[in-house]
Amino acid sequence: MEGYPPGKGTCPIVEMSKKYWNNNIKNMMPYVPGFQPELKDNLIKLNTNENPYPPSPKVIEAIKVSTGDLLRFYPKSDWEDLRNAISEVYSCNLKQVFCGNGSDEVLSLIFRCFTNFGDSVLFTYPTYSLYETLAEISGIDYSYVETKDDFSIDFDVIKNTDYKLAFIANPNAPTGRIEPLSFIKDFAASFKGLVIIDEAYIDFSDSPDGFTSLNLINDYSNIIVLRTFSKSYSLCGMRVGYAFANEDLISAMMIAKDSYNLDLLAQAGAKAAVLDQDWMKNNAQKIINTRKETQQKLISMGFEVIPSQANFLFATHPDLNIKTVYNELIKNNIYVRYFNKPRIANYLRISIGTDNQMGILLGKLKYICDSIVR
């Protein structure tokens, strides 16, 4: 099972009678997140695309202020303060913003709000595998359209298709490829259903303003743009996601969401994070610089690396068994991500860490690769 290294167990599902289970989940496989090893001083964790740099100090201060007596009160159910901050930073109407318990909850709500029994949805392949899991939980049919040999999306194939939803991760995961904004616009104009643009990694692109689909929500009523505080804002542990869309789509999600889906501390921390754009952009630029340097060094070692606009690299080597490399890295307390899936089973996804972490990784890779080749 992807995400679980050898000797560390398998997917934590216990065999049961399933007597009372929903029919949709009786035979489905669960989504498996990246393995979470015990954090130790000598561990280098590059397998779940976490930010190697801490969140803004203003986040910590905001959380401290929100503790104490305030915790006995319910948080704002419409996240008014956070919503205002997001709309201010991204220059949009407050009613065009939705906030959720991570972007994963927003994705789940999209299925809940905008699909009916018998509908079909479209994914490209490879992409974020949670999309498939959510479709199966909802009892919705889905189809994959293969990306091209270079892992770019074949928009000529998916144009004018008849699906209720289409999901485009941009930059895509696990490849890191990004699609031009012009391609997204043409697709949204031709597609009859909703287009979900998942921009979890957009802040790590060379030009976020040039690639983002955010401004399209005013011209296209069928676009929802997803963002997260987990990656560029360094708040994986806080679980805050957000989305932009026209007021009609946001209103539907407001009706369907849990009453208090975002806790007090999460709202306070996320607000402080989004208002400290300088901190976020400075960290993102450091990651971009490290990504570019790491990519060149991997190429010099014989790796083939997909051009990335995310905080990770997707790499293979024509002369090596990548799963063997993956296992050897684990023995050296270095965790990257391996996917045992068609087309990508001989690739590693490597999250970008600090310069020091990447230097250690590259040194171990060179030693492992030389040993295997010999």
N, C-alpha and C positions, 0 to 999 in steps of 0.2 A: 504494500500500500504506500503510495507516495507520501512523503513527509515523515515516515518512520524509518530511521536507520536500522541496519541489522542489529539484532540482539536487544532492541529497545521496545519490543512489543509490536503489536499490530493495532489496527483500528479498534478503539475501545467499545465494541458492541458485544453485549452478552446475548447468548442464544436464549430466546424466550418463546413462549407459545404464540405470541402476537395475537392472541384472541381478541383483544380490544383495540387493536391498532387500526388507524385509518388505512383504507385500501391503498391510498397513494404511496404510503411509505413502507408497506409490508415487504416489498422486494427490491427497494431502491438502495443504492449505496450512499452513505452520508458524505457530505463534503469533508475533506480531511485537510485541516490547515497545516502549515509548516510545523515540523517537530520543534517543541520547546524544551531544549536541554536545560539541565540545572545550571544556573549562572554561576560560573567560577572565574577567578582572576585570570586563569590561563586560557579561557574559552574565547574563541573568535566566532561570533554568531552573525553569519551573513546569509541566512536562509529565509527570512521573512520580510525583507524590504523595510526594516525599521530604520529610522534616522539615527545615525551614530552620534548626533549632537543633541544636547538637552533642549527642552522647550525654553521659551523666553522666561527670564526671571519674573516678569510681570504675571505670568500664569501662576506661579507658585504663590505670589503675594495675593492674587485674587482668590485663590482657593483657601488660603489661611483666613482671609476676611470672611469667607462664607461659612466657616466652621463655627462650632459653638452653638449658641442658642438658635441660630437660624435653621439648624438642621431639623428642628421639630416641626417646621412649617413645610407644606408642599411647595415644590418649585413652580415657577410659571409654566403653565401647560402650553402656552404658545411661544415660549422662549423669546419674549418681546425684546429684552435687552440684547441678546445674542443676535437675533434677527435684524435688529436695527444696525448693529455693528457690521454684520455681513453685507447688508444692503448699502451701507455707507461706503465700505471698502470697494465693493464691486459695482458701484454705481447702477443699482437697479431698484425697483420698487420693492418695498418690504413684503408685499403680497405675492411676490414672485419667488420667495425664499421659503424652503422647508428644511427643518432640522430633524435629525434622527439619531438613534443609538448606533452610531457607525453608519457608513454608507450601505452596509449590508442590510440594515433594517429598512432603509429607503428602497433598496432593490426589492425586498420582500413586499413592501407596500405597493410597489408598482404592479406586481403580479396580482395582489389582492384587489386593487382598484380598477385595473384596466384590462383584465382578461376575464373571459367567461368560459364555461365548459364547452369544449369543442374547438376553441381557438388554437392557433399555432403561432409559435414565436421563432425568431431567426437568430442564430449565433454564427459568428465566424469561428474557424478552428485553425490554430489553437487560440484559446482565450481564457479568461477567468472562469474556472470550473464551477464556481458557486452559482452562476447563471443556470446551468443545467440542473443543479440540485433544487433550486427554487422552483423551476418549472415542474419538476417531478413531484415536489411537495404539493403544488397547486393543482396537479392533475392536468397540466397543459402540455400539449404536444409541442415538440421542438425539432428543428432541423439545423444541421451544421452545413455551412458552405466553406469549403477549404480555402485557405489563403494561398497565394501564389508561392512559387518555389522560394522566393526571398521573404516569405511571411507577410507581405503586404496584402491588403484586402482587395479582392477582385470586385470592384464596384460595378463593373459591367454585368457581372453575374447576378448580383443581389438587387440591382435596380428593377423597379416595377414588379417585384415579387409581392405575393398576396399573403402577408403575415400581419398579425395584430401588433406585435412588438419586434423591433430589431435592436440588438445590443452591439455597440461598438465601443470597446475600451480603447481610449486614445490619449496617451500612448497605451499600446496593448501589453497585456501580460499573458505569458511570461517572456515575450520577445523584446519588448521595449520599443518596437517600431511605432512611429507616429504617422498619421495620414494628413495630407494637406487639407486646410479648411475648405478649399474650393470643392474637393471631393465630397466632403460632408454636406455642404450646401446642395450640391446637385442631387445627392442621394435623398436628402430630406424632402426636396421638391418633388421627387418622383415616387416616393414611398407613401402608401396609403395609410399605414399604421403609425404608431408612435416610434420615434427614434430615441434610444437611450444612449447618450454619450457619457461614458464613464471616464472622468478626467482625474482619477485618483493620483496620477503621477505628473500632471501637467506642469507643476511648478519646477520640475527638474528638466524641462525642455529648454533648448537654447533660446526660445522666444515664446514664453507662455501667452503673451498678448496676441502673437501672430498665429498661434495654433488653436486657441480655445474657441469653442462653439458657444460660449456664454452669450455673446451679443446676438446670436441667431434666435434667441427665444422671443424677441420682439417681432420678428418677421415670419417665423414658422411656428404655428400653433401645435405642431406634432413633435417638438423637441424637448427632452428633459436632460439637463446637464447635471451630472453627479460630481461632487467633490468630497474630500475627507480631511479631517484634522490629523489623521494618523501618520501621514507620510511627511510632508514638508513642514508641518507644525510640530512634529515630534510628540504626538499625543496618542500613540497606539493604545496605551493603557487606559485612556479616558473614554474611548468609544464615542466619538462625535462625527457624524457625517452631515452633509447638507446638499441641497439640490436647488436648481433654478429651473423655472418653467413659467408658462403663462398662468394667470390667476385661476383659470378654470381647472387646470390640472392640479395645482397646489391645493385648491379647495377640496378636491376629492380625497387627497391624502390626509388632509386635516381631519376629515370626517372619520377615516378608517384607522388612524393611529391610536396607540394606547393613550390613555388620558394624560399620564405624566411619563412620557417616554424618554425624557432627558433630565437627569438629576441636577440638583442645585450646583454641586461642585463642577460638574461637566459644563454647565452653562456658563458659569463664572470663568472657568479656565479657558474655554474656547473663545469667549468674548475677548479676554486679555490677549490671547494668541493672535487672533485675526487683526486686532488693532495694532499689533507690533509687527508691521510688515517688514521693517528693516531687519529685524532679527531673523525672520523666516527666510527672506531673500538672501541674506548673507550666508546662512547655513546651506541653502539650496545651491548657491554658487560654488561653495567649497566642494559639495558633492559632485557637481557637474565637472569641476576641474579634476577631481580625483578619478571620476569615471573615464574621462578622456585619456588621462595618463595611463590608467590601468588597461584600457582597451588597447592602446598602442603596445604596451609591454606584453600583453597576451598574444597579440598578433606576431610580435617578434619571436615568441616561443613556439609558433606554428599553429596557434589556435585560429579558428575562424569565428569572428564575433559579429553578431547582428547589430547594425547601427542602432544605438539606443538613445532615447530621449527621456529615460526614466532613471530611477536611482538604483538600477541594477544592469547587469550585462548578461546576455544569453550567448553561450559560447560552446563550441565543439572543437574536436581535433581529429583530422582525417586518419591519424595513425594510432589512436588510442581508444580503448574501451572506457567511455566516460563514467560508467557506473563503477568501474574499478578505481578510477581517480577519485570519485565521490567517497567511496569507502575508505580509501587511504587518507583522505583529508579528515574524515571523522576520527581515525586513529590518532591524528595529530591535533585533536580538539578544535578543528575548524569545520564549521557547519555551513554548507551551501545547500541549494535545493536541486533535487533530482526528480524528474517526472518519468515514470515508466509508462509512457503513452505513445501512440503512433506518431511518427514524424519527429518527435522531440526526445525520444528515449536515449539519444546519444548527445544530449546537451546538458550543460549545467547552467542554472540561473544563479548568478552571484550578486548579492546585494552589495552596494558600495558602503564601505565603512570608512574609518579614518585612514589617513595616509599610512600610519604605522600598521594598522590592521591589514591593509592591502599589501604593504611591503612583506609582511610575514606570509600572507597567503601566496603571493607570487614566488617567494623563495621556496615554500613547500611544494608548490606546483612544479617548479623547475626540477626539484629533486625527484619528485614522484614521476614526472614525465621522462626524465633521463633514465630512471631505473626501469621503467616499463619498456621503453624503447630498446634498451640494451638487453 
